[in-house]
């Protein structure tokens, strides 16, 4: 099932995407999927980021080839950092180059969306706390990351968390192929079977640090092939079972 969040004029809603039709929901989908008595054609709405997280917990160095290309050793525990909710944009939105950076990189990833309040969860019950999965671009000002030698500023600019196009609720997250295309040219390709720390491990680890809330995002790390984007470029993160997240650099 594909859940979308959308705007029609000044109104924002959630719905279930079936082909070209969005069957509208009465409220946020985490408690229950309460159907409204109306629908829209997808061409008549603007898709938004499919959730509104209180926080984004992102993973560094969760694929061996990416650690290699960054000249970093793998961490003994998941290497987590936060991106603010003010950095979130949706499909077809613009990624804005900050004037303080000369190198803004793409990082295509699989993201996990949390379903209910989550604290101190065992790995065995982690999937009970997952609402679904979506595409994510962990946009990074790489020159600032190198300068600061920590990641907050480089990862937190407005528009640096592209999310969408939908939340897919029914799939095996450990058998997905992630592809990232820059101006139509394939730059990243990897399977989530290559993750160093699995999704249950991540939820177990993170939920022993902080409480996760409905709609929060956990990103699972990017594979190798990261690189710069420039003004005028188009970047697209694709996971076949979910869809394609396309954004434009301005």
C-alpha positions, 0 to 999 in steps of 0.5 A: 500500500502506498501512502501519500501526503498532498496539497490541493490549493491550501488544503493538505491531506493524506491518501492511499495511492492506487494507480492514478487515484488517491483515496483520501484519508480522514487524518494522519494514517499512523493510528488507523486508515480511516477512509474519506468519501472522496478521492483525487486524480494524482494529476490534480494534486501536488505531492508533498513529503509523505510525513512530517517528522519531529526529527530525522535520525540519519546513518553514516557509513552503513555500507562498506564501499561508501566507508572505503570511498570516504577513507573511513573505517566502519564504526563499531556501533551505528553512527547516527546524526540528526537532521532537523525537520526544517530541512524536509522537502518533497518530490519535485521540490528544489534543493537550494545551494547555500551561499556558504558551500561550494560542494553539495553532494547527493546521498540516495538512501532508503528511509524508515517511517516510524508508526508509534511511540518507540522507546527501548525496543528489542530487535525482535519487535522492531518491525511492529514499530515501522509504518513503511519505507520511502526514498531519501536524499541526505543532501550534504555540504561536503566542503563544510563537513570537512571544514567542521569535522562534524556533520550538523551544519553540513547536513541541516540546511533548509531543503537538505532532506528530500523525502518521497514520493510515498510511503510503501507499507508492504515490502521486504526492506532488506532486498531493495535496490537503490539507484541514484541518477544525476541528470539521468546518469546512474551514479549509485546502485546497491542492495539494502542486503549490503547494510552493515547494521540492519533495520531492526538493529538500527531501531533497537540502537536508536530507541535506546537513545531517544524516543521515536514518534509517529512520522519520524524518519530513520535513514539507513545510510548511503551506498558508494558513488556519492558526488556533487550536484550543481545549479541546474542539475536534476537528481533522482533517487529510485527504489522500484518497489517505492517509486522515484524521488526527483528534485532540482538544484537551484 
